[in-house]
Amino acid sequence: MTRPHCPSIEQCHRMMAAMEMPDHIVAHSTQVSRVALWLCDAINGVTPRLDRDLVQAAGLLHDITKARSFATGENHAASGETYLAQHGFRRLGRIVAQHVELDVFDPAGSPTEAEVVNYADKRVLHDRIVSLDDRMAYILERYGAADPSRRRRIMALWQETRLLEGKLFRPLACGPEDVEGLGPVERLDKSG
């Protein structure tokens, strides 16, 4: 059942289609959603407080404006938040806004939906689940190779992501290596 603050899976897929999200970004987003849901369920098994529907929708929609950003140069995390807010999903938009960089990170606080989605995105390279080290190497090469200040910013974000990984997995019986067991994303049916 969909709550007013969270779109259904069908609504998410309609928004993705309306934004003409390319197949490779849909596959990435689907995998991010899978990782985020897996982690959400593990955390909720210890201390239930995360909104599973929001985590799933945010995983699917975290890159909702990414394709458009290639042409416009906009910050896709910020424009994704705006897009979702315009569709009545402000809380979801706040999570999407933080999938690249968290607004606030409290290493001792309770896990948040934004942290789970942020971390899940850092574990998916294209549509493959990879280690943080593999994803960091890719991001540094793609976005930080030619710009030393951007490289420093990426490294600082990565240090935070390592702390986030520790925070999220500390109370769990599983570890970060278990995420890779989720395997590849299934091929998507274009009719959905």
C-alpha positions in Angstrom: 0.0 0.0 0.0 1.4 3.4 -1.0 1.4 6.2 1.5 1.0 9.8 0.3 4.6 10.7 1.0 6.0 7.8 -1.0 5.3 6.7 -4.6 4.5 3.1 -5.4 7.0 1.1 -7.5 4.7 1.6 -10.5 4.7 5.3 -9.9 8.5 5.2 -9.7 8.7 3.4 -13.0 6.3 5.9 -14.6 8.5 8.8 -13.4 11.6 7.1 -14.8 9.9 6.7 -18.1 8.6 10.3 -18.1 12.2 11.5 -17.6 13.3 9.2 -20.4 15.8 7.6 -18.1 18.2 5.5 -20.2 18.3 1.7 -19.6 21.7 1.7 -18.1 20.7 4.3 -15.4 17.5 2.3 -14.8 19.6 -0.9 -14.3 21.9 1.0 -11.9 19.0 2.5 -10.0 17.3 -0.9 -9.7 20.5 -2.4 -8.3 20.9 0.5 -5.8 17.4 -0.1 -4.7 18.1 -3.8 -4.2 21.2 -3.1 -2.1 19.4 -0.4 -0.1 16.4 -2.7 0.6 18.7 -5.5 1.7 20.5 -3.3 4.1 17.3 -1.6 5.3 15.9 -5.1 6.1 19.0 -6.1 7.9 19.0 -2.9 10.0 15.3 -3.2 10.7 15.8 -6.8 11.9 17.9 -5.4 14.7 16.2 -2.1 15.4 13.1 -1.4 13.2 13.0 2.3 12.5 13.7 2.8 8.8 10.9 3.4 6.3 11.3 0.6 3.8 9.1 2.1 1.2 11.1 5.4 1.2 14.3 3.5 1.0 13.1 1.5 -2.0 11.7 4.5 -3.8 14.8 6.6 -3.1 17.0 3.8 -4.5 14.9 3.7 -7.7 14.7 7.5 -8.1 18.1 8.7 -6.8 19.3 9.4 -10.4 15.9 10.6 -11.7 17.4 13.7 -13.3 20.9 12.3 -14.1 20.4 11.9 -17.8 19.1 15.4 -18.1 22.1 16.7 -16.1 24.5 15.6 -18.8 23.0 18.2 -21.1 22.2 20.9 -18.5 25.2 20.6 -16.2 22.8 20.7 -13.2 23.6 19.0 -9.9 21.4 15.9 -10.3 21.1 15.3 -6.6 19.6 18.8 -6.1 17.5 18.7 -9.2 16.2 15.3 -8.3 15.0 16.7 -5.0 13.3 19.5 -6.8 11.6 17.2 -9.2 10.3 14.9 -6.5 9.1 17.9 -4.4 7.2 19.2 -7.4 5.5 15.8 -7.6 4.5 16.0 -3.9 7.3 13.8 -2.5 9.3 16.2 -0.3 10.6 13.7 2.2 11.7 11.4 -0.6 13.3 14.3 -2.3 15.4 15.1 0.8 16.8 11.5 0.7 17.6 11.7 -3.0 19.3 15.1 -2.4 21.7 13.3 -0.1 22.7 10.3 -2.3 26.0 11.8 -3.3 26.8 13.7 -0.1 25.0 13.6 3.2 23.8 16.9 4.8 24.8 15.7 8.2 26.6 12.5 9.3 26.5 11.4 12.9 28.7 8.3 13.3 27.1 7.5 16.6 23.4 8.2 15.6 20.8 5.8 14.4 21.0 4.9 10.7 18.8 7.0 8.4 17.1 6.3 5.1 19.4 8.8 3.5 22.5 7.0 4.8 21.3 3.7 3.6 20.6 5.0 0.0 23.9 7.0 0.0 25.9 3.9 1.0 24.0 1.6 -1.5 24.8 4.0 -4.3 28.5 3.8 -3.4 28.4 0.0 -3.7 27.0 -0.1 -7.3 29.2 0.5 -10.3 26.9 0.7 -13.3 24.7 -2.3 -12.5 27.3 -4.4 -10.6 27.8 -4.5 -6.9 31.4 -3.8 -6.0 33.6 -3.1 -3.0 34.0 0.5 -1.8 37.6 0.4 -3.0 36.5 -0.5 -6.5 33.8 2.2 -6.6 36.2 4.8 -5.2 38.8 4.0 -7.8 36.2 4.5 -10.5 34.9 7.8 -9.1 38.4 9.2 -8.7 39.3 8.3 -12.2 36.0 9.6 -13.7 35.4 12.7 -11.7 38.7 13.6 -9.9 41.6 12.7 -12.2 42.2 16.2 -13.7 41.1 18.4 -10.8 43.2 18.2 -7.5 40.5 20.1 -5.5 37.8 17.8 -6.7 40.0 14.8 -5.9 40.5 16.0 -2.3 36.7 16.5 -1.9 36.1 12.9 -3.3 38.7 11.5 -0.8 37.0 13.3 2.1 33.6 12.0 1.1 35.1 8.5 0.8 36.5 8.7 4.3 33.0 9.6 5.5 31.6 6.6 3.5 34.0 4.3 5.2 32.8 5.5 8.6 29.2 5.2 7.4 29.9 1.6 6.3 31.2 0.9 9.9 28.2 2.5 11.4 25.6 0.7 9.3 27.2 -2.8 9.7 28.4 -2.5 13.3 25.2 -4.0 14.9 24.5 -6.5 12.1 25.5 -10.2 11.9 26.5 -9.7 8.3 29.3 -7.6 6.8 29.9 -5.3 3.8 31.3 -8.3 1.9 27.8 -9.9 2.1 26.3 -7.2 -0.1 28.1 -8.7 -3.1 26.1 -11.9 -2.7 23.0 -10.1 -4.0 24.4 -10.7 -7.5 23.5 -9.1 -10.8 20.3 -7.2 -11.5 17.7 -9.0 -13.5 16.9 -7.7 -17.0 14.0 -5.3 -16.9 10.7 -5.7 -18.7 10.2 -2.6 -20.8 6.4 -2.8 -20.3 6.6 -2.1 -16.6 
